[in-house]
Amino acid sequence: MRADGTIEQRLKRSGFVAALDQSGGSTPSALLHYGIPASEYAGDEEMFRLMHEMRVRIMTAPSFSSAKILAAILFERTMDDQVRGRAVPTFLWEERGVIPFVKIDRGLEPERNGVQLMNPIPGLDALLARAVALGVVGTKMRSFITHPSQEGIAAIVAQQFDLAAQISERGLLPIIEPEVSIGSPDKTGAEAILLNELTRKLDDLPPGRRVILKLTIPDVPDLYAALVHHEHVIRVLALSGGYSRVDACKRLAHDHGMTASFSRALLEDLRRTMTDDEFDRALSAAVDQIYRASTEKE
């Protein structure tokens, strides 16, 4: 499956993107919230096995379908794993109608100039080739902005777009995610600089090049409206960034054209001890709430 015009049209339908890409640093807290404390596993392999079991439970739940979910962002190990005897990307696409993406970044550098750039990504070409072979359509990579630093934010955006060019050359669709901290002392100022830098880079893209943007829900509603309608942008996704689902959805409902790509806010009510019916009801309620915030704007 390639990131062609048909996939672009599917990504423009009503719905949202599920982020199932918690990686090493965020996995213990995700498991703890689910009901699995660190005392119940020893080492990374067991931790990731438990996390995969949780993700399989989500992906196989009846409410996890293309009716309201456009795509899912996977952790690299999840992409390489299986669900019900099938490769995860194949299962998502053929059994759920959900488009698979994969998280490719390797974490963040220490903060400098008010931002955290991505660490180098060794073996990126091999990872992209493997993703294509497995039927993945695109990638996601995250940077982090804390302060309204012109120099720092310009460096973040330049790094994102340089990697996006390499990803696009492989026939994959890049999701560019320069997250602005919801705890920033001047979040509005940082978002204004980010908007200018993103616009400048988008304007310079060659004809036919497409990207997806994944951005923190801005403090100023509709701040990113021009990006939503930019010729090189397929979708502008909203990350929850630590907001509760209620708060994230309330904020998102005021941003026309932005659709959710939530992780913690999607999973916050799911517990290991739930029966399968209870689990699906909780997931369905979250899916419905996020879908409404993505499609019914105020």
N, C-alpha and C positions, 0 to 999 in steps of 0.2 A: 504494500500500500504506500503510495507516494503522496507528497504534499502538493497535489495538483488542484485544478480549479474546482473539482467536485468536493474535495475535502474542505476547501475554503468556503464553499457555499454551505456545507453542513455546519461549519463552525460559526456561521453567521445566523443560524437559526436561534429561536428562543431557547434558553437554557443556561447552564453554568458549567464550570470546570471543577471537578473534584481534585483536590491536591492530596495525594496519598504518598507523598515523597519524604516523609520524616526520615532523616538520616541519623548517623551515629550520635551526634550531640543532642538531638531532640528526642531520640527514641526512648530513653529511660523515662522521661516525664510523660510521654504519650502512653507508655505501658502502665505507668503508675496510675494515671487518670483512668485508664481502662479497667484497672483493678489488679494489676500484676506488679507488686513491689520488686525492687532489685534483689531482695532476699530469695526470690523464687527462681532465679537463674544465675548461672556462673559463666562469665565470658561473653564475648560479642556474638559468637555463633549461636548460642542458646537464646540470647536476646533477640537477634534478628529472626530466628525461627519463630519465636512467639509473636513478633511483630508481623511476620508474614501470615501467620494463622489469623491474626486480627484482620489484616487486609483481605484475606480470602473470604472471611465472613462478611465483610462489607461488600465485596465485589459480587458475591453470590446471593446476596439478599435480593428479594423480588423488587424492592423499591430502587435498587441501583440499576437504572436502565436509561436508554437514550430518550425516554419520554421527557425527562427534565435535565439530564446530564449529557453535555455535549462531548466531554473528553475527561480523561483522568491523567494526572501527572504521576509517574511512578518513580520510586527509588530504583537505582541501577540494579540492585540485587533482586528487586521484585520483577523487573523486566526480564531478568535471566531465569526466573523461577517458573513454577507451573501452578495452575489451578484446575482441579478436576482432570488432571492428566494432559492438559494443553498448556502451551506457552501462554503466559499472562497476556501479552499484547494480542495474541490470536483470540483468546477467550473474550477479552473485552470487546474486540471488534465484531467477531462472528456471533457471539452469544448474547452480548449486551448492546451492540450498536454504538459503543463508546470508543472514541478515538484515543489511541494511546500516545502519550508523550513521556519523556524520561528526563529526570534531573541529572545534569552532567557536572555541576560545579563540585569542587573539592573543599568547600568551606572558605573562610574569609581570612585575610591578612589582618594583623593588628591595626587598630585605628590610626589613621594619619590624615591630616587636613580635614578632619571632621567626618571621614568616611572609612569604610572597609572595602577594599578591592577584593576580588576573588583571588584565591590561591592559584598558582599555575595548575594546569590540568594535563598531567603527563598521560601519554597514550590516547589523546583525544581522537585522533584519526581512526584508531582501532575501535574505540568506543562507538563512534558515529557509524562505522561500517557494520558493527554488530547490531546496532539499533535498526539500521535499514534492513538487515537480513531478518530480523525478528518481526518486522512489520510496523515498527514505531514510525510515527508521522513527524514528530518534532521533538524539540528539546526545551529545557528550562534552566536558567542560570540566575543566581541571586547575588546581588551586592547589597550593601547596607549604608545608609546615610543617616548621620546623627545631627550634624550641624549645617547651616546654610553657607557652606564654603564653595565659592565659585570654582576655585582650583580643584578641590576634591570631587565635586559633583561632575565637573567636566571630565576628569580622569575616569570616574565610574562609567559614565555614558560612553566614552571612547572605547574602554575595554569591552563593554557589552557589545557594541556594534562591530568591533574588530572580530570578536568571536562569532557573532551572528553571520558575518560574511563567510567564514569558514564553514559554518553549519549549513548555510544556504547552498553552498557549492556542492554539498553532499546530497542535495535534494530534500533536506529536512527543513522544517519550519521552526525558527527560533522564537521562544518566549523570552523576552528581555525583562528582567525583574530588578530594577534599582529601588529597593524598599526604603522608604523614609520611616524612621522610627516614630512610633506614636508618642514616645516620651521625649522627642526632640524639644529643646528649649525654644526653638523657633521653627516649628514644623511648617507654618505657612510660608516663611521665607525660603526654606529649603525646597519646598514644592514649586515655588515660583522659578527658582533657578533651574530645577530639574525640567520643568516644562520648556524653558527656553533651550536648554541643551538637547533635549529629545527632539524638539521641532527642527533644530538646525541639522542634526544628524539624519532625521527622516527626509528632510528636503534634499539631502545630498545622495540618497540612495539611487541606484541605477533603475531605469524603467523595468517594471515587472517584478522587482524585489518586494517581498511581503514579510512582515513581522507581526508578532503579537506582543503587546505590552502588558505587563502585570505590575500594578502600582498600588501603593497604599491609598486607601480612600481619603481624598483630600479634605482639608478643613474648609476650603471654599467650594461649595457645590458647583458642579459642572466646570471646574477648573480645566479639566482635560477634554472638554467638548471638541476642540479643534483636532485633537489627536484621534478621537473617535471617528472623525470624518476624513482623516488624512488618507491620501490615495495609497500609501504604502502600508497601512495598518489594517489588519483583518479584524481584530477585536482589541478592546482595552479591558483587561481583567482587573478585578479588585481583590487585593489580599486583605485578610482580616487583621493581621498584624498584632494580635494580642487582644483585640476587642472581643467581648463576648459576642455570641451569635445575635442576640437581641440588639446590642449596640451597633454591630457591624451592618446588620440588615437595615436598621433605622437610618444610618448614614448613607448606605448604598442606594436606598430608595430615592435620594435627592440627586443622584448623579445619573443623568440621562445618557444612555448608551453604554455605560459600564456594566459588566456582568461579573458575578462572583467567581473567584477561584479560592475557596476557603479550605483550610486544613483543620486547625484546632476548632474553629467555629462549627465545622461540619460534624466533627466527631465528639463534641463535648458531652453529649448525653448517653453515649454508648458505654456499656459495662459488660465485663466478661461474664458475670453471673446471670445475665438476662437469658431467658429462653429465646429460641429463634424468633418466635412471634413477637415477644417484647422488643427484641433487638431491631427487627424490621419496622415495627411501629415507631420506635424512637428515631431510626434513620429516616423513615418516610416523613416524619414531622419536620426534621431538619431540612430535608430536601425540599419540601413544600415551602417552608419559610424562606429559604435562600433563593429558590426559584422566583417567588413573588417579588422579593427585593430586587432581583435581576431584571424582571420583566414588567412589573407594575410600578411605574415611577410617580412620584408626587410633584 
